[in-house]
Amino acid sequence: MGGRREPLVAAGERVATTDRDVAEALLAERRQELQERRRNRSLFGYEGTAGLAEHAAEHLTKKARSGRFSVQWLHSSEHHLRRAVEFFGADRDMASISVRDVQAYTNHLLALPSPRGGTLKPGTVRAHLNTLSNLYRRAQSEGAVATGFNPVAAMIDKPRPTRGEARWLEVHDAALFLESARRIGPSRRTTQLGPVHGQMMFPLVATFLLTGGRKREVLGLEAADVSFDRRTVTFRPNRWRSLKTPAAHRVVPLFPQLEAILRPYVFQRDAPLAEDSLLFPSSRTGLVIRDVRKALDAIAERASWKAGEIRTKMFRHTYCAARLQTLDHGAPISPYTVAKELGHGGTSLVERVYGHLGSVRHRSEAVEYLVENHRDTLGERLNALG
Protein backbone atom coordinates (compact mmCIF):
# COMPACT_ATOMS: atom_id res chain seq x y z
CA MET A 1 0.00 0.00 0.00
CA GLY A 2 2.84 2.42 0.78
CA GLY A 3 4.89 1.27 -2.19
CA ARG A 4 7.76 -0.15 -0.16
CA ARG A 5 8.67 -2.09 2.95
CA GLU A 6 8.83 -0.01 6.16
CA PRO A 7 10.16 -0.75 9.65
CA LEU A 8 7.52 -0.57 12.37
CA VAL A 9 9.15 1.67 14.97
CA ALA A 10 7.27 2.47 18.17
CA ALA A 11 7.22 6.02 19.55
CA GLY A 12 10.40 6.79 21.50
CA GLU A 13 12.31 3.89 19.95
CA ARG A 14 15.11 4.00 17.34
CA VAL A 15 14.72 0.54 15.79
CA ALA A 16 11.79 -1.60 14.67
CA THR A 17 9.86 -3.48 17.32
CA THR A 18 10.26 -7.23 17.89
CA ASP A 19 6.96 -7.53 19.77
CA ARG A 20 4.23 -9.00 17.59
CA ASP A 21 1.34 -7.23 19.38
CA VAL A 22 3.07 -3.85 19.12
CA ALA A 23 3.88 -4.50 15.49
CA GLU A 24 0.24 -5.29 14.68
CA ALA A 25 -0.92 -2.06 16.39
CA LEU A 26 1.67 -0.01 14.50
CA LEU A 27 0.70 -1.70 11.24
CA ALA A 28 -2.97 -0.83 11.79
CA GLU A 29 -2.10 2.83 12.44
CA ARG A 30 0.11 3.01 9.36
CA ARG A 31 -2.51 1.37 7.15
CA GLN A 32 -5.15 3.82 8.35
CA GLU A 33 -2.84 6.75 7.57
CA LEU A 34 -2.05 5.48 4.08
CA GLN A 35 -5.72 4.76 3.35
CA GLU A 36 -6.63 8.29 4.42
CA ARG A 37 -3.98 9.75 2.12
CA ARG A 38 -5.18 7.63 -0.79
CA ARG A 39 -8.81 8.63 -0.15
CA ASN A 40 -7.86 12.33 -0.03
CA ARG A 41 -5.86 12.04 -3.24
CA SER A 42 -8.61 10.27 -5.16
CA LEU A 43 -11.54 12.35 -3.86
CA PHE A 44 -10.05 15.80 -3.26
CA GLY A 45 -6.75 15.85 -5.10
CA TYR A 46 -4.50 16.40 -2.06
CA GLU A 47 -2.63 14.43 0.57
CA GLY A 48 -2.65 15.57 4.17
CA THR A 49 0.68 14.56 5.71
CA ALA A 50 1.33 17.17 8.42
CA GLY A 51 -0.52 17.85 11.64
CA LEU A 52 -2.16 21.06 12.83
CA ALA A 53 0.88 22.21 14.83
CA GLU A 54 3.23 21.82 11.85
CA HIS A 55 0.89 23.70 9.53
CA ALA A 56 0.47 26.48 12.11
CA ALA A 57 4.23 26.89 12.58
CA GLU A 58 4.82 27.05 8.82
CA HIS A 59 1.95 29.53 8.44
CA LEU A 60 3.41 31.91 11.04
CA THR A 61 6.90 31.60 9.57
CA LYS A 62 5.67 32.60 6.11
CA LYS A 63 3.68 35.49 7.58
CA ALA A 64 6.79 36.78 9.34
CA ARG A 65 8.95 36.45 6.20
CA SER A 66 6.46 38.49 4.17
CA GLY A 67 7.27 41.56 6.29
CA ARG A 68 3.65 42.74 6.06
CA PHE A 69 2.69 41.99 9.64
CA SER A 70 3.74 43.61 12.90
CA VAL A 71 5.47 41.73 15.69
CA GLN A 72 2.44 42.31 17.88
CA TRP A 73 0.15 40.75 15.25
CA LEU A 74 2.42 37.72 14.93
CA HIS A 75 2.54 37.25 18.69
CA SER A 76 -1.25 37.42 18.91
CA SER A 77 -1.66 34.93 16.07
CA GLU A 78 0.84 32.57 17.68
CA HIS A 79 -1.08 32.77 20.95
CA HIS A 80 -4.38 32.03 19.18
CA LEU A 81 -3.00 29.09 17.22
CA ARG A 82 -1.30 27.64 20.29
CA ARG A 83 -4.71 27.43 21.96
CA ALA A 84 -6.13 25.71 18.89
CA VAL A 85 -3.30 23.15 18.89
CA GLU A 86 -3.82 22.47 22.61
CA PHE A 87 -7.52 21.85 22.04
CA PHE A 88 -7.47 19.82 18.81
CA GLY A 89 -4.07 18.14 19.24
CA ALA A 90 -0.73 18.83 17.61
CA ASP A 91 -0.97 15.91 15.16
CA ARG A 92 -4.63 16.45 14.26
CA ASP A 93 -5.27 16.33 10.52
CA MET A 94 -6.77 19.69 9.53
CA ALA A 95 -9.14 17.95 7.11
CA SER A 96 -10.64 15.97 9.99
CA ILE A 97 -11.76 19.07 11.93
CA SER A 98 -15.48 19.58 11.38
CA VAL A 99 -17.84 22.47 12.00
CA ARG A 100 -19.01 20.66 15.13
CA ASP A 101 -15.40 20.50 16.34
CA VAL A 102 -14.97 24.24 15.77
CA GLN A 103 -18.20 24.89 17.69
CA ALA A 104 -16.85 22.84 20.61
CA TYR A 105 -13.60 24.84 20.41
CA THR A 106 -15.63 28.07 20.47
CA ASN A 107 -17.50 26.98 23.59
CA HIS A 108 -14.18 26.03 25.17
CA LEU A 109 -12.77 29.52 24.49
CA LEU A 110 -15.86 31.26 25.84
CA ALA A 111 -15.36 29.44 29.13
CA LEU A 112 -11.66 30.31 29.52
CA PRO A 113 -10.79 32.85 32.26
CA SER A 114 -9.63 36.27 31.11
CA PRO A 115 -6.62 38.09 32.62
CA ARG A 116 -8.89 40.77 34.12
CA GLY A 117 -11.42 38.41 35.67
CA GLY A 118 -14.47 36.74 34.18
CA THR A 119 -14.19 34.84 30.91
CA LEU A 120 -12.99 35.68 27.41
CA LYS A 121 -15.21 38.17 25.63
CA PRO A 122 -16.96 37.29 22.36
CA GLY A 123 -14.72 39.71 20.48
CA THR A 124 -11.60 37.93 21.76
CA VAL A 125 -13.01 34.53 20.82
CA ARG A 126 -13.88 35.84 17.36
CA ALA A 127 -10.25 36.93 16.94
CA HIS A 128 -9.14 33.35 17.74
CA LEU A 129 -11.53 31.98 15.11
CA ASN A 130 -10.39 34.50 12.52
CA THR A 131 -6.78 33.40 13.03
CA LEU A 132 -7.73 29.74 12.60
CA SER A 133 -9.76 30.57 9.50
CA ASN A 134 -6.75 32.38 8.04
CA LEU A 135 -4.70 29.21 8.58
CA TYR A 136 -7.28 27.24 6.60
CA ARG A 137 -7.06 29.74 3.75
CA ARG A 138 -3.33 29.08 3.45
CA ALA A 139 -3.91 25.32 3.74
CA GLN A 140 -6.33 25.51 0.80
CA SER A 141 -3.90 27.50 -1.34
CA GLU A 142 -1.12 24.99 -0.70
CA GLY A 143 -3.23 21.87 -1.17
CA ALA A 144 -3.06 20.77 2.46
CA VAL A 145 -6.89 20.60 2.51
CA ALA A 146 -9.45 20.52 -0.27
CA THR A 147 -10.29 23.77 -2.03
CA GLY A 148 -13.20 25.41 -0.25
CA PHE A 149 -12.76 23.39 2.95
CA ASN A 150 -12.89 25.75 5.95
CA PRO A 151 -14.96 24.61 8.97
CA VAL A 152 -14.57 28.04 10.61
CA ALA A 153 -16.10 29.87 7.64
CA ALA A 154 -18.85 27.24 7.43
CA MET A 155 -19.96 27.83 11.03
CA ILE A 156 -23.06 30.03 11.05
CA ASP A 157 -23.34 31.23 14.64
CA LYS A 158 -19.99 32.81 15.43
CA PRO A 159 -19.50 35.00 18.54
CA ARG A 160 -20.00 38.68 17.81
CA PRO A 161 -18.28 41.44 19.77
CA THR A 162 -20.68 43.62 21.69
CA ARG A 163 -20.22 47.24 20.72
CA GLY A 164 -21.77 49.69 23.13
CA GLU A 165 -21.63 53.43 22.89
CA ALA A 166 -18.00 54.48 22.92
CA ARG A 167 -16.94 56.56 25.90
CA TRP A 168 -15.31 59.96 25.63
CA LEU A 169 -14.94 63.18 27.61
CA GLU A 170 -16.66 66.47 26.96
CA VAL A 171 -14.17 69.28 26.43
CA HIS A 172 -14.73 70.71 29.93
CA ASP A 173 -14.26 67.24 31.50
CA ALA A 174 -11.04 66.74 29.54
CA ALA A 175 -9.88 70.17 30.74
CA LEU A 176 -10.57 69.14 34.35
CA PHE A 177 -8.69 65.86 33.95
CA LEU A 178 -5.72 67.64 32.39
CA GLU A 179 -5.69 70.20 35.19
CA SER A 180 -5.77 67.37 37.74
CA ALA A 181 -2.70 65.86 36.04
CA ARG A 182 -0.93 69.23 36.23
CA ARG A 183 -1.62 69.69 39.93
CA ILE A 184 -0.76 66.16 40.97
CA GLY A 185 2.49 66.59 39.02
CA PRO A 186 6.05 65.78 40.12
CA SER A 187 5.21 65.72 43.83
CA ARG A 188 3.51 62.32 43.62
CA ARG A 189 5.78 59.38 44.49
CA THR A 190 6.67 57.13 41.57
CA THR A 191 5.61 54.00 43.49
CA GLN A 192 2.02 55.26 43.44
CA LEU A 193 2.03 55.77 39.68
CA GLY A 194 3.48 52.52 38.39
CA PRO A 195 6.14 53.13 35.73
CA VAL A 196 5.00 56.74 35.09
CA HIS A 197 7.26 59.34 36.71
CA GLY A 198 5.41 62.25 38.30
CA GLN A 199 7.30 64.71 36.10
CA MET A 200 5.79 63.26 32.93
CA MET A 201 2.16 62.85 34.03
CA PHE A 202 0.99 66.25 32.81
CA PRO A 203 2.75 66.18 29.39
CA LEU A 204 1.81 62.52 28.87
CA VAL A 205 -1.90 63.12 29.39
CA ALA A 206 -1.71 66.28 27.28
CA THR A 207 -0.10 64.33 24.42
CA PHE A 208 -2.87 61.74 24.51
CA LEU A 209 -5.62 64.36 24.54
CA LEU A 210 -4.08 66.71 21.98
CA THR A 211 -2.88 64.23 19.34
CA GLY A 212 -5.49 61.45 19.39
CA GLY A 213 -2.72 58.85 19.31
CA ARG A 214 -3.26 55.24 20.24
CA LYS A 215 -1.74 54.02 23.50
CA ARG A 216 1.26 52.27 21.92
CA GLU A 217 1.78 55.14 19.48
CA VAL A 218 2.03 57.79 22.20
CA LEU A 219 4.10 55.70 24.60
CA GLY A 220 6.50 54.88 21.76
CA LEU A 221 7.09 58.47 20.64
CA GLU A 222 10.71 59.59 20.41
CA ALA A 223 11.91 63.10 21.20
CA ALA A 224 12.65 63.66 17.49
CA ASP A 225 9.00 62.98 16.63
CA VAL A 226 8.02 66.32 18.14
CA SER A 227 9.07 69.24 15.94
CA PHE A 228 8.73 72.65 17.56
CA ASP A 229 9.99 74.31 14.36
CA ARG A 230 7.33 72.78 12.12
CA ARG A 231 4.82 72.50 14.96
CA THR A 232 4.06 68.85 14.23
CA VAL A 233 3.97 65.47 15.96
CA THR A 234 4.90 62.52 13.76
CA PHE A 235 3.74 58.97 14.39
CA ARG A 236 6.10 56.59 12.60
CA PRO A 237 7.60 53.14 13.20
CA ASN A 238 10.78 53.05 15.28
CA ARG A 239 12.90 50.63 17.26
CA TRP A 240 10.53 50.84 20.22
CA ARG A 241 7.30 49.83 18.48
CA SER A 242 5.63 49.37 15.13
CA LEU A 243 2.36 50.94 13.98
CA LYS A 244 -1.00 49.25 13.64
CA THR A 245 -1.44 49.86 9.89
CA PRO A 246 0.45 51.64 7.09
CA ALA A 247 -2.08 54.50 7.34
CA ALA A 248 -1.03 55.00 10.97
CA HIS A 249 2.21 56.65 9.74
CA ARG A 250 1.07 60.26 9.88
CA VAL A 251 1.75 63.83 10.97
CA VAL A 252 -0.61 65.73 13.27
CA PRO A 253 -0.52 69.39 14.31
CA LEU A 254 1.34 70.42 17.44
CA PHE A 255 -1.40 72.60 18.88
CA PRO A 256 -0.37 75.66 20.93
CA GLN A 257 -1.50 74.16 24.24
CA LEU A 258 0.53 71.00 23.72
CA GLU A 259 3.55 73.00 22.55
CA ALA A 260 3.42 75.10 25.72
CA ILE A 261 3.34 71.92 27.82
CA LEU A 262 6.02 69.94 25.99
CA ARG A 263 8.64 72.71 25.60
CA PRO A 264 9.59 72.89 29.28
CA TYR A 265 9.29 69.11 29.61
CA VAL A 266 11.77 68.52 26.78
CA PHE A 267 14.24 71.39 27.30
CA GLN A 268 14.05 72.42 30.98
CA ARG A 269 15.28 69.23 32.61
CA ASP A 270 18.49 67.97 34.19
CA ALA A 271 19.39 65.77 31.20
CA PRO A 272 17.98 66.93 27.84
CA LEU A 273 16.34 64.18 25.81
CA ALA A 274 18.37 62.75 22.94
CA GLU A 275 16.57 62.74 19.60
CA ASP A 276 16.34 58.94 19.44
CA SER A 277 15.33 58.51 23.08
CA LEU A 278 11.79 57.88 24.23
CA LEU A 279 9.72 60.94 24.98
CA PHE A 280 8.08 59.14 27.92
CA PRO A 281 10.46 56.41 29.16
CA SER A 282 9.53 54.11 32.02
CA SER A 283 10.82 55.30 35.39
CA ARG A 284 11.73 51.70 36.21
CA THR A 285 13.38 50.35 33.07
CA GLY A 286 13.94 53.34 30.78
CA LEU A 287 12.08 51.42 28.07
CA VAL A 288 8.52 51.76 26.74
CA ILE A 289 5.86 52.11 29.43
CA ARG A 290 3.46 49.17 29.30
CA ASP A 291 0.79 50.18 31.79
CA VAL A 292 -0.46 53.66 32.72
CA ARG A 293 -3.55 52.62 34.67
CA LYS A 294 -2.17 53.50 38.09
CA ALA A 295 -1.29 57.00 36.95
CA LEU A 296 -4.70 57.53 35.32
CA ASP A 297 -6.48 56.31 38.44
CA ALA A 298 -4.48 58.69 40.63
CA ILE A 299 -5.45 61.63 38.42
CA ALA A 300 -9.07 60.52 38.08
CA GLU A 301 -9.71 60.06 41.81
CA ARG A 302 -8.42 63.56 42.50
CA ALA A 303 -10.86 64.97 39.91
CA SER A 304 -13.97 63.16 41.27
CA TRP A 305 -13.89 60.13 38.96
CA LYS A 306 -13.63 56.56 40.21
CA ALA A 307 -10.61 54.34 39.68
CA GLY A 308 -10.92 52.50 36.39
CA GLU A 309 -13.27 55.01 34.76
CA ILE A 310 -10.68 56.83 32.64
CA ARG A 311 -8.56 54.95 30.13
CA THR A 312 -6.41 56.03 27.17
CA LYS A 313 -8.98 54.89 24.57
CA MET A 314 -11.29 57.66 25.80
CA PHE A 315 -8.65 60.28 25.00
CA ARG A 316 -8.62 59.20 21.35
CA HIS A 317 -12.41 59.53 21.15
CA THR A 318 -12.20 62.87 22.95
CA TYR A 319 -9.67 64.24 20.49
CA CYS A 320 -11.84 63.24 17.53
CA ALA A 321 -14.95 64.84 19.00
CA ALA A 322 -13.06 68.05 19.81
CA ARG A 323 -11.21 68.13 16.47
CA LEU A 324 -14.44 67.84 14.49
CA GLN A 325 -15.56 71.06 16.16
CA THR A 326 -12.51 73.05 15.04
CA LEU A 327 -12.07 75.27 11.98
CA ASP A 328 -9.69 74.83 9.07
CA HIS A 329 -8.91 78.22 7.49
CA GLY A 330 -12.24 79.52 8.72
CA ALA A 331 -14.36 76.57 7.53
CA PRO A 332 -15.46 73.49 9.51
CA ILE A 333 -12.74 70.88 9.30
CA SER A 334 -13.24 67.96 6.93
CA PRO A 335 -13.90 64.51 8.47
CA TYR A 336 -11.29 63.19 6.02
CA THR A 337 -8.64 65.42 7.61
CA VAL A 338 -9.60 64.17 11.06
CA ALA A 339 -9.52 60.56 9.83
CA LYS A 340 -5.99 61.05 8.49
CA GLU A 341 -4.87 62.53 11.81
CA LEU A 342 -6.24 59.47 13.59
CA GLY A 343 -4.39 57.14 11.24
CA HIS A 344 -7.41 55.77 9.37
CA GLY A 345 -7.56 55.01 5.67
CA GLY A 346 -11.09 56.44 5.31
CA THR A 347 -13.81 58.36 7.12
CA SER A 348 -16.18 55.51 8.00
CA LEU A 349 -14.83 54.94 11.52
CA VAL A 350 -14.82 58.67 12.26
CA GLU A 351 -18.44 58.98 11.16
CA ARG A 352 -19.65 55.71 12.71
CA VAL A 353 -17.64 55.34 15.92
CA TYR A 354 -15.49 58.33 16.79
CA GLY A 355 -17.60 61.25 15.66
CA HIS A 356 -19.18 62.21 18.97
CA LEU A 357 -20.18 65.85 19.03
CA GLY A 358 -21.30 65.74 22.65
CA SER A 359 -23.64 68.19 24.30
CA VAL A 360 -21.28 71.19 24.18
CA ARG A 361 -20.79 72.99 20.87
CA HIS A 362 -17.73 75.13 20.26
CA ARG A 363 -15.71 76.41 17.33
CA SER A 364 -12.03 77.26 17.54
CA GLU A 365 -8.93 77.15 15.37
CA ALA A 366 -7.22 74.54 17.55
CA VAL A 367 -8.01 71.70 19.92
CA GLU A 368 -7.58 72.93 23.48
CA TYR A 369 -8.72 71.98 26.97
CA LEU A 370 -8.43 75.07 29.17
CA VAL A 371 -10.13 75.11 32.56
CA GLU A 372 -10.40 78.92 32.53
CA ASN A 373 -12.86 78.59 29.64
CA HIS A 374 -15.12 76.25 31.62
CA ARG A 375 -15.10 77.50 35.21
CA ASP A 376 -18.86 78.06 35.22
CA THR A 377 -19.50 74.55 33.92
CA LEU A 378 -17.04 72.80 36.22
CA GLY A 379 -17.96 74.72 39.35
CA GLU A 380 -17.33 72.76 42.54
CA ARG A 381 -15.50 69.98 40.71
CA LEU A 382 -12.72 72.41 39.87
CA ASN A 383 -12.61 73.78 43.41
CA ALA A 384 -12.30 70.25 44.78
CA LEU A 385 -8.92 69.89 43.11
CA GLY A 386 -7.49 72.22 45.73
N, C-alpha and C positions, 0 to 999 in steps of 0.2 A: 504493500500500500504506500509506503514512503519512498519506494524506489531503490532501497538499499538496506543492508543489514545494519542494525544499530545496537550498541550496548545499552542495557537497561540499568542505569545508574540511579540509585536512590538519592534523595536530597541529603546533602552533607557528606556524601561519599565521593571518592575519586575514581573508583573502578566499578565495573558491573557487579551486580549482586550475585551471590551463589545460592540464595534462598529461593526455593521454587514459589512459595506463596507471595513473597515480595515481588518476584519477577512477574507473576501473573497480574498483580495489581498495577505494576508499572506499565505492563503491556496494554491493559485495558485503558489506562489514562492516555497513553500515546495513540492508541487506535481512535479514541474519541476525538482527540485533537486533530488527527489527520483527516478523519471523516468530516469534521466541522470545516476544515480548510477546503476540502474538496466540494462540499455543499456550497460554501460561499463563492468559490470560483465558478461553479456551474450555474448557480442561480443569480448571483449578483456581480460577478466579474471581478472579485477582489479576494484576497486572502488575509485574514486577520491573524497576525503572528505576535504582536506585542500587546502587553497589558496596558491598563489605564494609566498607571504611574509612568511607564516609559513614554507613552504618547504625550502625557502632560509635560514631562521634562523637556522633550524635544520641541513641543509647542512653545514653551517659555523661552527656550534658547533661541529659537528663530525669531521670536518677537524682540528679544533683546538685541540680536544682531541687526535687525532692520533699522534700529536707531530712531524709530518713530514713536517710541513709548517712553514715558518718564520712569525713573527708578521707583517712584512711589506706586505707579500703576503696576509695574512688574511685581513689586512686593505684595500688593493687594491680590493680584491674580494668583500668585504662588500660594498665598494663604487660603484663597478660595478653593484652589485645586487640591491642596493638601487635605482639606476637609472632605472633598469628594472621594479621594483615594482611601482615606480612613474609613469612609462609610461603605463604599462599594468593594474595596479590596484592590491591592496594588496590581494583581495579575488578572483582574476582571477584563474580559473581552468587551470592548466598547459596543460591539454589535449586539451583545446579549443584554444590555441595559434597556429596559422597556419604559414606557410612560408611567406605568404603575410603580416601577423602581424609583423614577425621578420624583413621583408624588410622595413616596415614603421618605426619600431624602429631604424633600421640602419640609415635611412634617418634623423630621429630625432637627433640621436647622431652626425651625420656629420654636422648638423647645430648648435650644441651647441657651445658657446664661450669657448675658451681655456684660461687658466690663463695668458698666455703670449701674448694674442692678437690673432685675427683670430678665427678659429674654430678648433674643435678637428681633429687631423690628422688621416688618415686611419689606421695607426698602433695602435693608441689608441682605435679606434672604434673596431678594430679586437680583441683587448684584452677584451673589454666588451663582445663581442659575444662568445669568448672562455670560459669566466666565466659562461655565461648563458648555453652554451652547456654542460659544466661540471656538472651543476646542473641537466640537463636532464639525463645525464648518471646515476647519483645517483637515480633519480626518477624512471628510468627503472629498476635498480637493486632492488629497494624496492617495486616495483609494483604500484607506484603512477601514472605511465602512462604505456601504452602498450609497450612491448618489441620492440625496434627498432624505437619508436616514438621520433624524435628529429628534430624539425623544423629548428633549427640553422644548423645542419649538412646537412639537405636537401636543404638549400639555395645554389644556384650555384654561384652567383656573390657576393662574400664577398669582403669587402674592403681589399686591400693589401698594406702593408707598402711600401713606396718608399725608396729604398736603393740606395743612391748615393755613390760616391767614398768617403770612409772614410778619414777624415782629420788627418794629423799628422805633426810633425815638422822634418825637416832634422836635423842631429846632430848639425850642426853649428848654426841653428836657436834655437834649444833647449839650446845650450850653451849661446847664447845671452840672451834668456829669463831668464835663471838661473842667469846670471850675473846682469841683471836688478833687479832681486829680491834681490840679495846681496847688491847692491848699494842703493836701496830704503830703505831697512832695518829698524832698530828700530827707525829711526828719523821720519818716517811718523806717523801722528796722527792716533790713533785707530779709530776715528770717520770717517775717510776717507776710512777705510778698512773693514767696517762691523764688524763682530765678530772676525776677525783675527788680533791678536796683531802684531805690527811691528817686534817684536823680533823673531817671528816664521815664517815670510814670507819666508825667504831664506831656512831654513830646511824643511818647509812644501812642497815647490815646488820641492826641491831636492828629497824628499821622494816619491812624485808622479812620477817624471821622472826616478828615479833609482830603483824602485821596480815594476812598472807596476800595482800597486794596483788600485782597483776601488775606487770611491770617498768615499763611506761609509766605505770601508775597511781601507783606510788610515786615515780618520778622526776619526775612532774608535780605532786606535792603542793605546795600553797602553805602558808605559815606559818599562815594563818587556818583551814586544814583541821584543825589540831590544837587541840582545846579542852581546856585543863587544868582549867577549871571544871566542864565536863560529863564530863570524862574520856572523850572520844571522838576518833576519827579519821574524817573524812568524805572519801569518794571521790566527787567530782562533776566534771562538765566545767568547764573553765576556758579561759583564753586560751592556755594552754601546750599543752594536749592534750585530745582528746575521750575518751570511754569506749567500751569495746568493744560493750556492749549497754545498753539502758535499765535492765536489772536491775543493772548494774554501779554505778549511783548508790546508795550505801549508807553506813551508819554502822557502824563496828566499835568495840569497846571499846578504850580506852587502858589497857592492862594496867599494873600498878604498875611492873614492870621497865622497860617502855618509857617511862613517864612519868619515872622517875628518870634515864633516859639523855637524853631530849629536853629536859628543863628547863634544864640547864646549857648545852646546845648552842644553845638558842633565846635565852636571856636573858643568859648570862654570856659575852658576846663583845664585840669592839670596836665593831661596828655592829649594833645589834639589828635583827632581820629585820622588814621591813614586812609587814603582813598579806597584801598581794597579791603578795609576792615569793615566789620558789621556796624551798622548804624545803631543797633540795639543788641549788643552782645549779652549773653547770660552772665549774671554776676557770679555764678558758681564755676562755669566751665570756660567762659569766653567764647563759646560757640553759639549756634542758633538757639534761641529760647523755644522750648517745646510747649510750655503750658503757662498761660497768663491768668488763669482763673482766680488764683489767690489775690492777685493784684486788683483784678476787676471787682472782686467781692469786697475788698477793703474800701475801694472808692465808692461802690454802690451803697454800702451800709451807711457810710457817712452822709450820703445824699438822699436818704430815706427810701432806698430800694432794699429788697431782701437779697441775701446771698444766693447766687445762681440765676438771678433775673437778667443780668446784663452779660452778653457774650459778644465776641467780635463780629459774628455774622450780622448782628443788629446794626453795627456801624456801617457796614456796606449798604444795607437797605436805607439807612438814614442818609448817607451821602447821596444816593440816587434820588431820593425824595427831595432833598434840599437842592441838588443840582438842577433838577427839572424845573425848579422855580426861578432859576437865575436867568439873566439876559446875556445874549451874545451879540455885541455891537448894537445894542438897543432893542433887539428882537428876542422873543422867547427862544431859548436854546433848543436845538433839534434833538429828538430822542436818539437819533443815530450818533450824534456827538457824544451823548452820555453813554450809549452802549459801547462805543470805542474806548472811552475812559475806564469803563468797567472791565474791559478785556473780552467783550462778546463779539461774535462775528456778525450779529444782526440785532434787530430791535425787539424781537419777539419776547425775550425774557424781561427786558425793561418794561414793556407794555403790559405783560401778563403777570409778572411776579414782583419786580422791583419798583414799579411806578406808583408808589404811594404818595399821594399829595397831602394826606393828613387833613387836620381840621384848621390849620393855620396857613393862610396864604401870604406870601411875601414875594417881592421882586427885588433883586439886587444884582450887581455885576459879578459878585463872587460868593462862594459858599463860605459862611462864617457862623460861628456859634458864640455870641457875645452876651454875657449875662446882663450887661447894662442895658441892652435892648429889650430885655424881658423881665425886668424887676417887678412890674405890676402883675405879670402872669405867674411868676414864681412865688412871690410873696414870702410866706413863712418858711417855705422849703429852702429858700436862699439864706434866710436868717439863721436857719438851723445848722448851717455849715460852720458857723462861728467865725 
